[in-house]
Amino acid sequence: MTPDPFTSDGASDGRRDDAEPGTDGQVAKSVRHLLSEDRTCELLGIQVESAADGRARARMRVRPDMVNGHAIVHGGLVFALADTTFACAVNSYGPPVVTASADITFRRPGHLGDDLIAEAVTRSREGRSVICEVTVRRGDEVIGEFNGRGVQIVLADGVPSAGSNPVPGSLSGRAGHEEHRARPVGADTDAVDGPDAVDGPAVPDGPAVPERTPGR
């Protein structure tokens, strides 16, 4: 049977779906919608306990198929739990947010049968950028610490619109691409000094390339 991604149902006890800030057991409507299409949570058995007001809590039990050759939980699965909890926290405000960059520090190994609990706290929101920290624990022991940056995206007909792809280091997808296309200083001059420059006689220019006629 597929695990329910929600460990509590707000409708069953009269609580609102869109969650009071800081209330345990509440899952915002925006997060419920997000997880309704999330097959990764089903695959890994991740259960979201709460997600509201920039905070979230989720858990995952370490199964035999999650343990690597060192007899410890695969680090990528701990990352997946943390990233999912991150997503629930930053999307609990309503507007859609995706991960632009993230890193994790593993403090202790997890083992078969461990019940891992991840707690996310949003630290800042500025423009389209969101910073959120996640701590993954086994009981009182810290397993991993995750730091992520999210970017709010624009949806068109339910899918991200062109130009809203997150690029690390920029608040819009365009800035990163423009920086990538930028020509080096001096590129329009006769010579460009750099590590690849070689002293010697000038190399004659090749044949001129005819200009392309519009429409051909």
The 8 nearest C-alpha neighbors of each residue, nearest first, counted from 0:
[[1, 2, 3, 41, 44, 42, 4, 43],
 [2, 0, 41, 3, 44, 42, 4, 40],
 [3, 1, 44, 41, 4, 0, 46, 45],
 [2, 4, 5, 1, 46, 6, 41, 44],
 [5, 3, 46, 47, 2, 45, 40, 6],
 [6, 4, 47, 3, 46, 7, 48, 8],
 [7, 5, 48, 46, 47, 4, 3, 8],
 [6, 8, 5, 24, 9, 48, 25, 49],
 [9, 7, 10, 11, 5, 6, 12, 24],
 [8, 10, 14, 11, 16, 15, 12, 13],
 [11, 9, 13, 8, 12, 14, 15, 16],
 [10, 12, 8, 9, 13, 14, 7, 15],
 [13, 11, 10, 14, 9, 8, 15, 7],
 [12, 14, 10, 11, 9, 15, 8, 16],
 [15, 13, 9, 12, 10, 16, 11, 18],
 [16, 14, 17, 18, 9, 13, 10, 25],
 [15, 17, 18, 28, 9, 27, 26, 14],
 [18, 16, 27, 28, 15, 26, 19, 25],
 [19, 17, 25, 27, 16, 15, 51, 26],
 [18, 20, 22, 21, 17, 51, 25, 15],
 [21, 19, 52, 22, 51, 18, 53, 25],
 [20, 22, 19, 23, 52, 51, 54, 18],
 [23, 21, 19, 20, 25, 24, 18, 51],
 [24, 22, 25, 49, 21, 48, 50, 51],
 [23, 25, 49, 48, 7, 22, 26, 9],
 [24, 26, 49, 18, 23, 22, 50, 51],
 [25, 27, 50, 49, 18, 51, 16, 17],
 [28, 26, 17, 18, 30, 29, 91, 51],
 [29, 27, 17, 31, 30, 16, 32, 26],
 [28, 30, 32, 93, 27, 31, 91, 33],
 [31, 29, 33, 27, 32, 28, 91, 87],
 [32, 30, 28, 34, 33, 29, 35, 27],
 [31, 33, 35, 29, 30, 34, 28, 36],
 [32, 34, 30, 31, 35, 36, 29, 37],
 [35, 33, 37, 31, 36, 32, 30, 4],
 [34, 36, 32, 33, 37, 31, 38, 4],
 [35, 37, 34, 33, 38, 32, 31, 39],
 [38, 36, 34, 39, 35, 40, 33, 41],
 [39, 37, 41, 40, 42, 36, 34, 35],
 [40, 38, 42, 41, 37, 43, 45, 44],
 [41, 39, 45, 43, 42, 38, 44, 37],
 [40, 42, 38, 44, 39, 43, 2, 1],
 [41, 43, 39, 40, 44, 38, 45, 1],
 [44, 42, 40, 45, 41, 39, 59, 76],
 [43, 45, 41, 40, 42, 2, 59, 46],
 [46, 44, 40, 59, 43, 58, 4, 47],
 [47, 45, 4, 58, 5, 57, 6, 48],
 [48, 46, 57, 5, 4, 49, 56, 6],
 [47, 49, 6, 57, 24, 56, 5, 46],
 [50, 48, 24, 25, 26, 55, 56, 47],
 [49, 51, 55, 26, 54, 88, 87, 27],
 [52, 50, 91, 54, 27, 53, 20, 18],
 [51, 53, 20, 54, 91, 92, 21, 50],
 [54, 52, 88, 121, 89, 51, 91, 120],
 [55, 53, 88, 120, 119, 51, 52, 50],
 [54, 56, 50, 88, 119, 49, 118, 84],
 [55, 57, 118, 49, 48, 117, 47, 84],
 [58, 56, 47, 117, 48, 46, 116, 84],
 [59, 57, 116, 46, 115, 45, 117, 47],
 [58, 60, 45, 115, 114, 44, 61, 46],
 [59, 61, 114, 113, 115, 62, 112, 58],
 [62, 60, 112, 111, 113, 65, 59, 114],
 [61, 63, 65, 64, 111, 112, 60, 66],
 [64, 62, 65, 66, 111, 61, 112, 72],
 [63, 65, 62, 66, 67, 61, 72, 111],
 [66, 64, 62, 63, 72, 73, 61, 67],
 [67, 65, 72, 71, 73, 70, 64, 63],
 [68, 66, 69, 70, 73, 71, 72, 65],
 [67, 69, 70, 66, 71, 73, 72, 65],
 [68, 70, 71, 67, 66, 72, 73, 110],
 [71, 69, 68, 67, 66, 110, 72, 111],
 [72, 70, 110, 66, 69, 109, 67, 108],
 [71, 73, 66, 109, 110, 65, 67, 74],
 [72, 74, 75, 67, 76, 66, 65, 71],
 [75, 73, 77, 76, 72, 78, 105, 108],
 [74, 76, 78, 73, 77, 79, 72, 80],
 [75, 77, 79, 78, 74, 73, 80, 65],
 [76, 78, 74, 80, 79, 75, 81, 73],
 [77, 79, 75, 81, 76, 80, 82, 74],
 [78, 80, 76, 82, 77, 81, 83, 75],
 [81, 79, 77, 83, 78, 82, 76, 84],
 [80, 82, 78, 84, 83, 79, 117, 85],
 [83, 81, 85, 79, 84, 80, 78, 86],
 [84, 82, 86, 80, 85, 81, 79, 87],
 [83, 85, 87, 81, 86, 82, 55, 57],
 [84, 86, 82, 88, 83, 87, 119, 81],
 [87, 85, 83, 84, 89, 88, 90, 82],
 [86, 88, 84, 90, 85, 30, 89, 50],
 [89, 87, 54, 53, 55, 85, 91, 86],
 [88, 90, 86, 53, 91, 87, 85, 92],
 [91, 89, 87, 92, 88, 93, 96, 95],
 [90, 92, 51, 88, 93, 89, 27, 30],
 [93, 91, 90, 52, 94, 53, 89, 51],
 [92, 94, 29, 91, 90, 95, 28, 30],
 [95, 93, 92, 90, 96, 151, 29, 152],
 [96, 94, 151, 90, 152, 93, 97, 153],
 [97, 95, 151, 150, 90, 152, 149, 94],
 [98, 96, 149, 150, 99, 151, 95, 86],
 [97, 99, 149, 100, 148, 150, 147, 96],
 [100, 98, 149, 165, 167, 148, 150, 166],
 [101, 99, 148, 98, 147, 167, 149, 102],
 [102, 100, 147, 146, 148, 103, 99, 145],
 [101, 103, 146, 145, 147, 104, 100, 144],
 [102, 104, 145, 144, 146, 105, 143, 101],
 [103, 105, 144, 143, 106, 145, 102, 142],
 [104, 106, 143, 107, 142, 103, 144, 108],
 [107, 105, 142, 143, 104, 141, 108, 144],
 [106, 108, 142, 105, 109, 141, 143, 140],
 [109, 107, 71, 142, 110, 72, 106, 105],
 [108, 110, 72, 71, 113, 107, 142, 111],
 [111, 109, 71, 72, 113, 112, 108, 61],
 [110, 112, 61, 113, 62, 63, 66, 72],
 [111, 113, 61, 62, 60, 110, 114, 63],
 [114, 112, 61, 111, 110, 60, 115, 109],
 [113, 115, 60, 59, 137, 112, 61, 116],
 [116, 114, 137, 59, 58, 136, 113, 60],
 [115, 117, 58, 136, 135, 57, 137, 114],
 [118, 116, 135, 57, 134, 56, 81, 58],
 [117, 119, 56, 134, 133, 55, 135, 116],
 [118, 120, 133, 55, 54, 132, 85, 84],
 [119, 121, 54, 132, 131, 122, 53, 133],
 [122, 120, 131, 53, 123, 130, 54, 132],
 [123, 121, 131, 130, 120, 132, 124, 129],
 [122, 124, 130, 129, 121, 125, 131, 128],
 [125, 123, 129, 128, 130, 126, 122, 127],
 [126, 124, 128, 127, 129, 123, 130, 170],
 [125, 127, 128, 124, 170, 129, 151, 150],
 [126, 128, 151, 150, 125, 170, 129, 124],
 [127, 129, 150, 125, 126, 149, 124, 170],
 [130, 128, 124, 149, 148, 123, 150, 125],
 [131, 129, 148, 123, 122, 121, 147, 149],
 [130, 132, 121, 122, 147, 120, 146, 148],
 [133, 131, 146, 120, 119, 145, 147, 121],
 [132, 134, 119, 145, 118, 144, 81, 146],
 [135, 133, 144, 118, 117, 143, 145, 136],
 [134, 136, 117, 143, 142, 116, 141, 144],
 [137, 135, 141, 142, 116, 140, 115, 138],
 [138, 136, 115, 140, 139, 114, 116, 141],
 [137, 139, 140, 136, 115, 116, 114, 141],
 [138, 140, 137, 136, 141, 142, 135, 116],
 [141, 139, 137, 136, 138, 142, 107, 135],
 [140, 142, 136, 143, 135, 106, 137, 139],
 [143, 141, 107, 106, 136, 135, 105, 140],
 [142, 144, 105, 135, 106, 104, 141, 134],
 [145, 143, 134, 104, 103, 133, 135, 105],
 [144, 146, 103, 133, 132, 102, 134, 104],
 [147, 145, 132, 102, 101, 131, 103, 133],
 [148, 146, 101, 131, 100, 130, 132, 149],
 [149, 147, 130, 100, 129, 99, 98, 101],
 [148, 150, 98, 129, 99, 97, 128, 96],
 [151, 149, 128, 96, 127, 97, 165, 99],
 [150, 152, 96, 127, 95, 97, 128, 149],
 [151, 153, 163, 96, 95, 150, 159, 154],
 [154, 152, 159, 160, 163, 155, 151, 95],
 [153, 155, 159, 158, 160, 157, 156, 152],
 [154, 156, 160, 157, 158, 159, 153, 161],
 [157, 155, 158, 154, 159, 160, 153, 161],
 [156, 158, 155, 154, 159, 160, 153, 95],
 [157, 159, 154, 155, 156, 160, 153, 152],
 [160, 158, 154, 153, 155, 152, 163, 161],
 [161, 159, 155, 154, 163, 153, 158, 162],
 [162, 160, 163, 159, 164, 153, 172, 155],
 [161, 163, 172, 164, 173, 160, 171, 159],
 [164, 162, 172, 152, 161, 160, 153, 171],
 [163, 165, 172, 162, 166, 171, 152, 161],
 [166, 164, 172, 99, 150, 171, 163, 167],
 [165, 167, 172, 169, 175, 168, 99, 164],
 [168, 166, 99, 169, 100, 165, 175, 170],
 [167, 169, 166, 170, 175, 174, 99, 100],
 [170, 168, 171, 167, 166, 174, 175, 172],
 [169, 171, 127, 128, 150, 172, 168, 165],
 [172, 170, 173, 169, 174, 163, 165, 166],
 [171, 173, 164, 165, 166, 163, 162, 174],
 [174, 172, 176, 171, 175, 162, 177, 163],
 [175, 173, 177, 176, 172, 169, 171, 178],
 [174, 176, 178, 177, 173, 166, 172, 179],
 [175, 177, 179, 173, 178, 174, 180, 172],
 [176, 178, 174, 180, 179, 175, 173, 181],
 [177, 179, 181, 175, 176, 180, 174, 173],
 [178, 180, 176, 177, 181, 175, 182, 174],
 [179, 181, 177, 178, 176, 182, 175, 183],
 [180, 182, 178, 179, 177, 183, 176, 184],
 [181, 183, 186, 180, 184, 185, 179, 178],
 [184, 182, 186, 185, 181, 191, 187, 180],
 [183, 185, 186, 182, 191, 187, 188, 181],
 [184, 186, 188, 187, 191, 183, 190, 189],
 [185, 187, 183, 188, 184, 191, 182, 190],
 [188, 186, 185, 189, 184, 190, 191, 182],
 [189, 187, 185, 186, 190, 191, 184, 192],
 [188, 190, 187, 191, 186, 185, 192, 201],
 [191, 189, 188, 192, 185, 186, 187, 196],
 [192, 190, 185, 186, 193, 188, 189, 196],
 [193, 191, 196, 190, 194, 195, 185, 197],
 [192, 194, 196, 195, 191, 197, 190, 183],
 [193, 195, 196, 192, 197, 191, 198, 190],
 [194, 196, 193, 197, 192, 191, 198, 190],
 [197, 195, 193, 194, 192, 198, 191, 190],
 [198, 196, 195, 199, 194, 193, 192, 200],
 [199, 197, 196, 200, 201, 195, 192, 190],
 [200, 198, 197, 201, 202, 196, 203, 190],
 [201, 199, 202, 198, 203, 197, 196, 204],
 [200, 202, 203, 199, 198, 204, 197, 190],
 [201, 203, 200, 204, 199, 205, 198, 197],
 [204, 202, 201, 205, 200, 206, 207, 199],
 [203, 205, 202, 206, 207, 201, 208, 189],
 [206, 204, 207, 203, 208, 202, 201, 209],
 [207, 205, 208, 204, 209, 203, 210, 202],
 [206, 208, 209, 205, 204, 210, 203, 211],
 [209, 207, 206, 210, 205, 211, 204, 212],
 [210, 208, 207, 211, 212, 206, 205, 213],
 [211, 209, 212, 208, 207, 213, 215, 214],
 [210, 212, 213, 209, 215, 214, 208, 207],
 [211, 213, 215, 214, 210, 209, 208, 207],
 [214, 212, 215, 211, 210, 209, 208, 207],
 [213, 215, 212, 211, 210, 209, 208, 207],
 [214, 213, 212, 211, 210, 209, 208, 207]]
